[in-house]
Amino acid sequence: MFRRADGRRVRFEAEPTWTRPDAAHVTAVWRLGVRFLRASLAAVRRLYDLALWEITGQGHARVVTLHGALGEGTDLAPLVATAAAVEVLDLTDVRQVTAAGALRWVDFVRALPPPVTLRLRRVPWGLARLLIRVPAVNARCVIESYQRAFACAFYSVTPPEGGAVPDGPPTCRSCGRTAGARG
């Protein structure tokens, strides 16, 4: 049984193939690889939907958190019905936005019911650039914050994110030099 705290769930037989801790999270989050046994296509689609988003509460706000990559296989249509009841869309865990994923995003925003305006939190830089450059895409969205990756040119490491937003690029903890923006 795969389930989210918001009540959505999918049930079918699967066996684990690998597990590992997720270094991107401070808390004890584990990634799990599974092999599906006798799973229907409809069940696998529900599982993808389950893996893509979840509804959580942060204080008094209802928040939808997106996970993974926004690409050609991303289906945001199930999220449209939920958007009216949600106050914030958090994109913290979105690791990649492809060109096809940006188009899926545009379709998602166009499909929102008229009174809905999404407050976006921690938008990946690539998607934030699209929202800023194309006003029609941004008409139904308010960007509260965005995130951008920085890397040290000398050590090829990404300084850890989190905490207060700096006025400029972060400093590499390994060498003390200013990290440059990626992307």
PyMOL commands that place a pseudoatom at each C-alpha (Angstrom):
pseudoatom trace, name=CA, resn=MET, resi=1, chain=A, elem=C, hetatm=0, pos=[0.000, 0.000, 0.000]
pseudoatom trace, name=CA, resn=PHE, resi=2, chain=A, elem=C, hetatm=0, pos=[1.369, 3.374, -1.036]
pseudoatom trace, name=CA, resn=ARG, resi=3, chain=A, elem=C, hetatm=0, pos=[-0.344, 6.307, 0.674]
pseudoatom trace, name=CA, resn=ARG, resi=4, chain=A, elem=C, hetatm=0, pos=[-0.127, 9.977, 1.442]
pseudoatom trace, name=CA, resn=ALA, resi=5, chain=A, elem=C, hetatm=0, pos=[-1.175, 11.752, 4.622]
pseudoatom trace, name=CA, resn=ASP, resi=6, chain=A, elem=C, hetatm=0, pos=[-3.906, 13.535, 2.615]
pseudoatom trace, name=CA, resn=GLY, resi=7, chain=A, elem=C, hetatm=0, pos=[-5.797, 10.219, 2.241]
pseudoatom trace, name=CA, resn=ARG, resi=8, chain=A, elem=C, hetatm=0, pos=[-4.904, 9.287, -1.345]
pseudoatom trace, name=CA, resn=ARG, resi=9, chain=A, elem=C, hetatm=0, pos=[-3.564, 5.767, -1.754]
pseudoatom trace, name=CA, resn=VAL, resi=10, chain=A, elem=C, hetatm=0, pos=[-2.774, 3.036, -4.249]
pseudoatom trace, name=CA, resn=ARG, resi=11, chain=A, elem=C, hetatm=0, pos=[-2.604, -0.658, -3.491]
pseudoatom trace, name=CA, resn=PHE, resi=12, chain=A, elem=C, hetatm=0, pos=[-0.933, -3.398, -5.500]
pseudoatom trace, name=CA, resn=GLU, resi=13, chain=A, elem=C, hetatm=0, pos=[1.801, -5.952, -5.077]
pseudoatom trace, name=CA, resn=ALA, resi=14, chain=A, elem=C, hetatm=0, pos=[5.399, -4.791, -5.272]
pseudoatom trace, name=CA, resn=GLU, resi=15, chain=A, elem=C, hetatm=0, pos=[8.749, -5.935, -3.986]
pseudoatom trace, name=CA, resn=PRO, resi=16, chain=A, elem=C, hetatm=0, pos=[11.610, -3.648, -2.933]
pseudoatom trace, name=CA, resn=THR, resi=17, chain=A, elem=C, hetatm=0, pos=[14.713, -3.686, -5.131]
pseudoatom trace, name=CA, resn=TRP, resi=18, chain=A, elem=C, hetatm=0, pos=[16.829, -1.041, -3.350]
pseudoatom trace, name=CA, resn=THR, resi=19, chain=A, elem=C, hetatm=0, pos=[16.681, 1.520, -0.517]
pseudoatom trace, name=CA, resn=ARG, resi=20, chain=A, elem=C, hetatm=0, pos=[18.920, 4.446, 0.373]
pseudoatom trace, name=CA, resn=PRO, resi=21, chain=A, elem=C, hetatm=0, pos=[18.753, 7.530, 2.583]
pseudoatom trace, name=CA, resn=ASP, resi=22, chain=A, elem=C, hetatm=0, pos=[17.947, 10.771, 0.789]
pseudoatom trace, name=CA, resn=ALA, resi=23, chain=A, elem=C, hetatm=0, pos=[20.821, 13.196, 1.406]
pseudoatom trace, name=CA, resn=ALA, resi=24, chain=A, elem=C, hetatm=0, pos=[18.700, 16.178, 0.291]
pseudoatom trace, name=CA, resn=HIS, resi=25, chain=A, elem=C, hetatm=0, pos=[16.550, 15.996, 3.434]
pseudoatom trace, name=CA, resn=VAL, resi=26, chain=A, elem=C, hetatm=0, pos=[17.689, 16.753, 6.969]
pseudoatom trace, name=CA, resn=THR, resi=27, chain=A, elem=C, hetatm=0, pos=[15.126, 14.386, 8.505]
pseudoatom trace, name=CA, resn=ALA, resi=28, chain=A, elem=C, hetatm=0, pos=[15.164, 10.622, 8.076]
pseudoatom trace, name=CA, resn=VAL, resi=29, chain=A, elem=C, hetatm=0, pos=[13.746, 10.337, 4.538]
pseudoatom trace, name=CA, resn=TRP, resi=30, chain=A, elem=C, hetatm=0, pos=[14.454, 7.182, 2.541]
pseudoatom trace, name=CA, resn=ARG, resi=31, chain=A, elem=C, hetatm=0, pos=[14.126, 6.537, -1.187]
pseudoatom trace, name=CA, resn=LEU, resi=32, chain=A, elem=C, hetatm=0, pos=[12.789, 3.139, -2.206]
pseudoatom trace, name=CA, resn=GLY, resi=33, chain=A, elem=C, hetatm=0, pos=[12.994, 1.357, -5.558]
pseudoatom trace, name=CA, resn=VAL, resi=34, chain=A, elem=C, hetatm=0, pos=[10.284, -1.217, -6.240]
pseudoatom trace, name=CA, resn=ARG, resi=35, chain=A, elem=C, hetatm=0, pos=[9.365, -3.760, -8.895]
pseudoatom trace, name=CA, resn=PHE, resi=36, chain=A, elem=C, hetatm=0, pos=[5.627, -3.907, -9.558]
pseudoatom trace, name=CA, resn=LEU, resi=37, chain=A, elem=C, hetatm=0, pos=[3.946, -7.303, -9.609]
pseudoatom trace, name=CA, resn=ARG, resi=38, chain=A, elem=C, hetatm=0, pos=[0.746, -7.639, -11.662]
pseudoatom trace, name=CA, resn=ALA, resi=39, chain=A, elem=C, hetatm=0, pos=[0.118, -3.876, -11.630]
pseudoatom trace, name=CA, resn=SER, resi=40, chain=A, elem=C, hetatm=0, pos=[-2.426, -2.424, -14.041]
pseudoatom trace, name=CA, resn=LEU, resi=41, chain=A, elem=C, hetatm=0, pos=[-1.633, 0.682, -16.057]
pseudoatom trace, name=CA, resn=ALA, resi=42, chain=A, elem=C, hetatm=0, pos=[-4.368, 2.573, -14.164]
pseudoatom trace, name=CA, resn=ALA, resi=43, chain=A, elem=C, hetatm=0, pos=[-2.752, 1.645, -10.817]
pseudoatom trace, name=CA, resn=VAL, resi=44, chain=A, elem=C, hetatm=0, pos=[0.683, 2.775, -12.011]
pseudoatom trace, name=CA, resn=ARG, resi=45, chain=A, elem=C, hetatm=0, pos=[-0.800, 6.106, -13.168]
pseudoatom trace, name=CA, resn=ARG, resi=46, chain=A, elem=C, hetatm=0, pos=[-2.377, 6.587, -9.721]
pseudoatom trace, name=CA, resn=LEU, resi=47, chain=A, elem=C, hetatm=0, pos=[1.016, 5.813, -8.165]
pseudoatom trace, name=CA, resn=TYR, resi=48, chain=A, elem=C, hetatm=0, pos=[2.713, 8.474, -10.329]
pseudoatom trace, name=CA, resn=ASP, resi=49, chain=A, elem=C, hetatm=0, pos=[0.029, 10.950, -9.237]
pseudoatom trace, name=CA, resn=LEU, resi=50, chain=A, elem=C, hetatm=0, pos=[0.606, 9.932, -5.619]
pseudoatom trace, name=CA, resn=ALA, resi=51, chain=A, elem=C, hetatm=0, pos=[4.371, 10.424, -5.988]
pseudoatom trace, name=CA, resn=LEU, resi=52, chain=A, elem=C, hetatm=0, pos=[4.063, 13.825, -7.707]
pseudoatom trace, name=CA, resn=TRP, resi=53, chain=A, elem=C, hetatm=0, pos=[2.162, 15.768, -5.039]
pseudoatom trace, name=CA, resn=GLU, resi=54, chain=A, elem=C, hetatm=0, pos=[0.776, 15.750, -1.519]
pseudoatom trace, name=CA, resn=ILE, resi=55, chain=A, elem=C, hetatm=0, pos=[-1.382, 18.072, 0.571]
pseudoatom trace, name=CA, resn=THR, resi=56, chain=A, elem=C, hetatm=0, pos=[0.064, 19.135, 3.908]
pseudoatom trace, name=CA, resn=GLY, resi=57, chain=A, elem=C, hetatm=0, pos=[-0.700, 21.760, 6.499]
pseudoatom trace, name=CA, resn=GLN, resi=58, chain=A, elem=C, hetatm=0, pos=[1.849, 24.395, 7.407]
pseudoatom trace, name=CA, resn=GLY, resi=59, chain=A, elem=C, hetatm=0, pos=[0.441, 26.513, 10.191]
pseudoatom trace, name=CA, resn=HIS, resi=60, chain=A, elem=C, hetatm=0, pos=[-3.053, 27.534, 9.131]
pseudoatom trace, name=CA, resn=ALA, resi=61, chain=A, elem=C, hetatm=0, pos=[-2.353, 27.209, 5.393]
pseudoatom trace, name=CA, resn=ARG, resi=62, chain=A, elem=C, hetatm=0, pos=[-3.128, 24.174, 3.219]
pseudoatom trace, name=CA, resn=VAL, resi=63, chain=A, elem=C, hetatm=0, pos=[-0.077, 23.517, 1.080]
pseudoatom trace, name=CA, resn=VAL, resi=64, chain=A, elem=C, hetatm=0, pos=[0.439, 21.250, -1.934]
pseudoatom trace, name=CA, resn=THR, resi=65, chain=A, elem=C, hetatm=0, pos=[4.048, 20.105, -2.249]
pseudoatom trace, name=CA, resn=LEU, resi=66, chain=A, elem=C, hetatm=0, pos=[5.237, 18.900, -5.662]
pseudoatom trace, name=CA, resn=HIS, resi=67, chain=A, elem=C, hetatm=0, pos=[7.997, 16.267, -5.910]
pseudoatom trace, name=CA, resn=GLY, resi=68, chain=A, elem=C, hetatm=0, pos=[10.370, 15.027, -8.610]
pseudoatom trace, name=CA, resn=ALA, resi=69, chain=A, elem=C, hetatm=0, pos=[10.603, 16.351, -12.137]
pseudoatom trace, name=CA, resn=LEU, resi=70, chain=A, elem=C, hetatm=0, pos=[8.160, 18.286, -14.281]
pseudoatom trace, name=CA, resn=GLY, resi=71, chain=A, elem=C, hetatm=0, pos=[8.551, 16.694, -17.711]
pseudoatom trace, name=CA, resn=GLU, resi=72, chain=A, elem=C, hetatm=0, pos=[6.678, 15.175, -20.618]
pseudoatom trace, name=CA, resn=GLY, resi=73, chain=A, elem=C, hetatm=0, pos=[5.208, 12.449, -18.396]
pseudoatom trace, name=CA, resn=THR, resi=74, chain=A, elem=C, hetatm=0, pos=[3.898, 14.863, -15.764]
pseudoatom trace, name=CA, resn=ASP, resi=75, chain=A, elem=C, hetatm=0, pos=[0.116, 15.019, -15.443]
pseudoatom trace, name=CA, resn=LEU, resi=76, chain=A, elem=C, hetatm=0, pos=[-0.975, 18.038, -13.398]
pseudoatom trace, name=CA, resn=ALA, resi=77, chain=A, elem=C, hetatm=0, pos=[-4.679, 17.655, -14.319]
pseudoatom trace, name=CA, resn=PRO, resi=78, chain=A, elem=C, hetatm=0, pos=[-5.616, 15.878, -11.026]
pseudoatom trace, name=CA, resn=LEU, resi=79, chain=A, elem=C, hetatm=0, pos=[-4.178, 18.880, -9.183]
pseudoatom trace, name=CA, resn=VAL, resi=80, chain=A, elem=C, hetatm=0, pos=[-6.590, 21.340, -10.858]
pseudoatom trace, name=CA, resn=ALA, resi=81, chain=A, elem=C, hetatm=0, pos=[-9.568, 20.177, -8.765]
pseudoatom trace, name=CA, resn=THR, resi=82, chain=A, elem=C, hetatm=0, pos=[-7.516, 20.509, -5.579]
pseudoatom trace, name=CA, resn=ALA, resi=83, chain=A, elem=C, hetatm=0, pos=[-6.101, 23.960, -6.368]
pseudoatom trace, name=CA, resn=ALA, resi=84, chain=A, elem=C, hetatm=0, pos=[-9.220, 25.847, -5.238]
pseudoatom trace, name=CA, resn=ALA, resi=85, chain=A, elem=C, hetatm=0, pos=[-8.889, 24.435, -1.702]
pseudoatom trace, name=CA, resn=VAL, resi=86, chain=A, elem=C, hetatm=0, pos=[-5.143, 25.049, -1.437]
pseudoatom trace, name=CA, resn=GLU, resi=87, chain=A, elem=C, hetatm=0, pos=[-3.457, 28.308, -0.465]
pseudoatom trace, name=CA, resn=VAL, resi=88, chain=A, elem=C, hetatm=0, pos=[0.167, 27.592, -1.403]
pseudoatom trace, name=CA, resn=LEU, resi=89, chain=A, elem=C, hetatm=0, pos=[1.918, 25.434, -3.996]
pseudoatom trace, name=CA, resn=ASP, resi=90, chain=A, elem=C, hetatm=0, pos=[5.394, 24.496, -2.717]
pseudoatom trace, name=CA, resn=LEU, resi=91, chain=A, elem=C, hetatm=0, pos=[7.914, 23.408, -5.356]
pseudoatom trace, name=CA, resn=THR, resi=92, chain=A, elem=C, hetatm=0, pos=[10.827, 22.754, -2.957]
pseudoatom trace, name=CA, resn=ASP, resi=93, chain=A, elem=C, hetatm=0, pos=[11.273, 19.147, -4.032]
pseudoatom trace, name=CA, resn=VAL, resi=94, chain=A, elem=C, hetatm=0, pos=[11.005, 19.745, -7.804]
pseudoatom trace, name=CA, resn=ARG, resi=95, chain=A, elem=C, hetatm=0, pos=[14.435, 18.705, -9.039]
pseudoatom trace, name=CA, resn=GLN, resi=96, chain=A, elem=C, hetatm=0, pos=[14.063, 19.409, -12.771]
pseudoatom trace, name=CA, resn=VAL, resi=97, chain=A, elem=C, hetatm=0, pos=[11.787, 21.308, -15.167]
pseudoatom trace, name=CA, resn=THR, resi=98, chain=A, elem=C, hetatm=0, pos=[12.127, 20.337, -18.837]
pseudoatom trace, name=CA, resn=ALA, resi=99, chain=A, elem=C, hetatm=0, pos=[10.702, 22.280, -21.776]
pseudoatom trace, name=CA, resn=ALA, resi=100, chain=A, elem=C, hetatm=0, pos=[7.829, 19.785, -21.953]
pseudoatom trace, name=CA, resn=GLY, resi=101, chain=A, elem=C, hetatm=0, pos=[7.304, 20.193, -18.200]
pseudoatom trace, name=CA, resn=ALA, resi=102, chain=A, elem=C, hetatm=0, pos=[7.045, 23.962, -18.633]
pseudoatom trace, name=CA, resn=LEU, resi=103, chain=A, elem=C, hetatm=0, pos=[4.333, 23.376, -21.255]
pseudoatom trace, name=CA, resn=ARG, resi=104, chain=A, elem=C, hetatm=0, pos=[2.509, 21.051, -18.842]
pseudoatom trace, name=CA, resn=TRP, resi=105, chain=A, elem=C, hetatm=0, pos=[2.729, 23.868, -16.269]
pseudoatom trace, name=CA, resn=VAL, resi=106, chain=A, elem=C, hetatm=0, pos=[1.196, 26.363, -18.728]
pseudoatom trace, name=CA, resn=ASP, resi=107, chain=A, elem=C, hetatm=0, pos=[-1.684, 23.918, -19.392]
pseudoatom trace, name=CA, resn=PHE, resi=108, chain=A, elem=C, hetatm=0, pos=[-2.168, 23.493, -15.638]
pseudoatom trace, name=CA, resn=VAL, resi=109, chain=A, elem=C, hetatm=0, pos=[-2.378, 27.255, -14.995]
pseudoatom trace, name=CA, resn=ARG, resi=110, chain=A, elem=C, hetatm=0, pos=[-4.799, 27.741, -17.914]
pseudoatom trace, name=CA, resn=ALA, resi=111, chain=A, elem=C, hetatm=0, pos=[-7.066, 24.981, -16.540]
pseudoatom trace, name=CA, resn=LEU, resi=112, chain=A, elem=C, hetatm=0, pos=[-7.437, 26.605, -13.089]
pseudoatom trace, name=CA, resn=PRO, resi=113, chain=A, elem=C, hetatm=0, pos=[-10.944, 27.849, -12.244]
pseudoatom trace, name=CA, resn=PRO, resi=114, chain=A, elem=C, hetatm=0, pos=[-11.236, 31.682, -12.630]
pseudoatom trace, name=CA, resn=PRO, resi=115, chain=A, elem=C, hetatm=0, pos=[-11.108, 32.817, -8.987]
pseudoatom trace, name=CA, resn=VAL, resi=116, chain=A, elem=C, hetatm=0, pos=[-8.020, 30.724, -8.135]
pseudoatom trace, name=CA, resn=THR, resi=117, chain=A, elem=C, hetatm=0, pos=[-4.658, 32.476, -7.764]
pseudoatom trace, name=CA, resn=LEU, resi=118, chain=A, elem=C, hetatm=0, pos=[-1.764, 30.250, -6.741]
pseudoatom trace, name=CA, resn=ARG, resi=119, chain=A, elem=C, hetatm=0, pos=[0.850, 31.418, -4.256]
pseudoatom trace, name=CA, resn=LEU, resi=120, chain=A, elem=C, hetatm=0, pos=[4.069, 29.693, -5.330]
pseudoatom trace, name=CA, resn=ARG, resi=121, chain=A, elem=C, hetatm=0, pos=[6.810, 28.918, -2.857]
pseudoatom trace, name=CA, resn=ARG, resi=122, chain=A, elem=C, hetatm=0, pos=[10.419, 27.892, -3.604]
pseudoatom trace, name=CA, resn=VAL, resi=123, chain=A, elem=C, hetatm=0, pos=[9.970, 27.852, -7.383]
pseudoatom trace, name=CA, resn=PRO, resi=124, chain=A, elem=C, hetatm=0, pos=[12.913, 26.290, -9.291]
pseudoatom trace, name=CA, resn=TRP, resi=125, chain=A, elem=C, hetatm=0, pos=[14.882, 28.965, -11.155]
pseudoatom trace, name=CA, resn=GLY, resi=126, chain=A, elem=C, hetatm=0, pos=[14.050, 27.635, -14.643]
pseudoatom trace, name=CA, resn=LEU, resi=127, chain=A, elem=C, hetatm=0, pos=[10.305, 27.760, -13.988]
pseudoatom trace, name=CA, resn=ALA, resi=128, chain=A, elem=C, hetatm=0, pos=[10.616, 31.137, -12.219]
pseudoatom trace, name=CA, resn=ARG, resi=129, chain=A, elem=C, hetatm=0, pos=[12.288, 32.565, -15.352]
pseudoatom trace, name=CA, resn=LEU, resi=130, chain=A, elem=C, hetatm=0, pos=[9.377, 31.314, -17.468]
pseudoatom trace, name=CA, resn=LEU, resi=131, chain=A, elem=C, hetatm=0, pos=[6.836, 32.852, -15.093]
pseudoatom trace, name=CA, resn=ILE, resi=132, chain=A, elem=C, hetatm=0, pos=[8.669, 36.184, -15.091]
pseudoatom trace, name=CA, resn=ARG, resi=133, chain=A, elem=C, hetatm=0, pos=[9.241, 36.344, -18.859]
pseudoatom trace, name=CA, resn=VAL, resi=134, chain=A, elem=C, hetatm=0, pos=[5.783, 35.210, -20.009]
pseudoatom trace, name=CA, resn=PRO, resi=135, chain=A, elem=C, hetatm=0, pos=[3.157, 37.386, -18.272]
pseudoatom trace, name=CA, resn=ALA, resi=136, chain=A, elem=C, hetatm=0, pos=[0.212, 35.262, -19.475]
pseudoatom trace, name=CA, resn=VAL, resi=137, chain=A, elem=C, hetatm=0, pos=[1.638, 32.266, -17.591]
pseudoatom trace, name=CA, resn=ASN, resi=138, chain=A, elem=C, hetatm=0, pos=[2.158, 34.340, -14.455]
pseudoatom trace, name=CA, resn=ALA, resi=139, chain=A, elem=C, hetatm=0, pos=[-1.297, 35.973, -14.484]
pseudoatom trace, name=CA, resn=ARG, resi=140, chain=A, elem=C, hetatm=0, pos=[-2.750, 33.413, -12.058]
pseudoatom trace, name=CA, resn=CYS, resi=141, chain=A, elem=C, hetatm=0, pos=[0.369, 32.971, -9.920]
pseudoatom trace, name=CA, resn=VAL, resi=142, chain=A, elem=C, hetatm=0, pos=[2.130, 34.972, -7.217]
pseudoatom trace, name=CA, resn=ILE, resi=143, chain=A, elem=C, hetatm=0, pos=[5.760, 33.966, -6.656]
pseudoatom trace, name=CA, resn=GLU, resi=144, chain=A, elem=C, hetatm=0, pos=[6.560, 34.153, -2.937]
pseudoatom trace, name=CA, resn=SER, resi=145, chain=A, elem=C, hetatm=0, pos=[10.075, 32.754, -3.312]
pseudoatom trace, name=CA, resn=TYR, resi=146, chain=A, elem=C, hetatm=0, pos=[12.317, 30.905, -5.729]
pseudoatom trace, name=CA, resn=GLN, resi=147, chain=A, elem=C, hetatm=0, pos=[15.399, 28.731, -5.394]
pseudoatom trace, name=CA, resn=ARG, resi=148, chain=A, elem=C, hetatm=0, pos=[18.549, 28.725, -7.467]
pseudoatom trace, name=CA, resn=ALA, resi=149, chain=A, elem=C, hetatm=0, pos=[21.460, 26.314, -7.349]
pseudoatom trace, name=CA, resn=PHE, resi=150, chain=A, elem=C, hetatm=0, pos=[24.963, 27.654, -6.805]
pseudoatom trace, name=CA, resn=ALA, resi=151, chain=A, elem=C, hetatm=0, pos=[28.218, 25.722, -7.240]
pseudoatom trace, name=CA, resn=CYS, resi=152, chain=A, elem=C, hetatm=0, pos=[31.837, 26.313, -6.304]
pseudoatom trace, name=CA, resn=ALA, resi=153, chain=A, elem=C, hetatm=0, pos=[33.978, 26.410, -9.468]
pseudoatom trace, name=CA, resn=PHE, resi=154, chain=A, elem=C, hetatm=0, pos=[36.982, 25.037, -7.583]
pseudoatom trace, name=CA, resn=TYR, resi=155, chain=A, elem=C, hetatm=0, pos=[35.413, 22.093, -5.732]
pseudoatom trace, name=CA, resn=SER, resi=156, chain=A, elem=C, hetatm=0, pos=[32.355, 21.320, -7.923]
pseudoatom trace, name=CA, resn=VAL, resi=157, chain=A, elem=C, hetatm=0, pos=[30.145, 21.158, -4.851]
pseudoatom trace, name=CA, resn=THR, resi=158, chain=A, elem=C, hetatm=0, pos=[26.843, 22.820, -4.207]
pseudoatom trace, name=CA, resn=PRO, resi=159, chain=A, elem=C, hetatm=0, pos=[26.695, 24.740, -0.918]
pseudoatom trace, name=CA, resn=PRO, resi=160, chain=A, elem=C, hetatm=0, pos=[23.803, 23.549, 1.253]
pseudoatom trace, name=CA, resn=GLU, resi=161, chain=A, elem=C, hetatm=0, pos=[20.547, 25.467, 0.834]
pseudoatom trace, name=CA, resn=GLY, resi=162, chain=A, elem=C, hetatm=0, pos=[18.202, 26.610, 3.563]
pseudoatom trace, name=CA, resn=GLY, resi=163, chain=A, elem=C, hetatm=0, pos=[18.115, 29.287, 6.169]
pseudoatom trace, name=CA, resn=ALA, resi=164, chain=A, elem=C, hetatm=0, pos=[17.880, 32.987, 5.354]
pseudoatom trace, name=CA, resn=VAL, resi=165, chain=A, elem=C, hetatm=0, pos=[18.148, 34.095, 1.737]
pseudoatom trace, name=CA, resn=PRO, resi=166, chain=A, elem=C, hetatm=0, pos=[21.522, 35.813, 1.264]
pseudoatom trace, name=CA, resn=ASP, resi=167, chain=A, elem=C, hetatm=0, pos=[21.830, 39.200, -0.450]
pseudoatom trace, name=CA, resn=GLY, resi=168, chain=A, elem=C, hetatm=0, pos=[24.291, 37.706, -2.936]
pseudoatom trace, name=CA, resn=PRO, resi=169, chain=A, elem=C, hetatm=0, pos=[25.745, 34.337, -3.913]
pseudoatom trace, name=CA, resn=PRO, resi=170, chain=A, elem=C, hetatm=0, pos=[26.627, 32.021, -1.006]
pseudoatom trace, name=CA, resn=THR, resi=171, chain=A, elem=C, hetatm=0, pos=[30.167, 31.292, 0.131]
pseudoatom trace, name=CA, resn=CYS, resi=172, chain=A, elem=C, hetatm=0, pos=[31.562, 27.782, -0.378]
pseudoatom trace, name=CA, resn=ARG, resi=173, chain=A, elem=C, hetatm=0, pos=[32.081, 26.123, 3.005]
pseudoatom trace, name=CA, resn=SER, resi=174, chain=A, elem=C, hetatm=0, pos=[35.080, 24.162, 1.678]
pseudoatom trace, name=CA, resn=CYS, resi=175, chain=A, elem=C, hetatm=0, pos=[37.230, 26.981, 0.301]
pseudoatom trace, name=CA, resn=GLY, resi=176, chain=A, elem=C, hetatm=0, pos=[35.562, 30.242, 1.360]
pseudoatom trace, name=CA, resn=ARG, resi=177, chain=A, elem=C, hetatm=0, pos=[35.212, 31.519, -2.224]
pseudoatom trace, name=CA, resn=THR, resi=178, chain=A, elem=C, hetatm=0, pos=[31.980, 32.961, -3.616]
pseudoatom trace, name=CA, resn=ALA, resi=179, chain=A, elem=C, hetatm=0, pos=[29.940, 30.333, -5.444]
pseudoatom trace, name=CA, resn=GLY, resi=180, chain=A, elem=C, hetatm=0, pos=[28.620, 31.059, -8.938]
pseudoatom trace, name=CA, resn=ALA, resi=181, chain=A, elem=C, hetatm=0, pos=[25.068, 30.555, -10.172]
pseudoatom trace, name=CA, resn=ARG, resi=182, chain=A, elem=C, hetatm=0, pos=[24.286, 27.465, -12.241]
pseudoatom trace, name=CA, resn=GLY, resi=183, chain=A, elem=C, hetatm=0, pos=[21.711, 27.456, -15.029]
for i in range(1, 183): cmd.bond("trace and resi %d" % i, "trace and resi %d" % (i + 1))
show_as sticks, trace
zoom trace
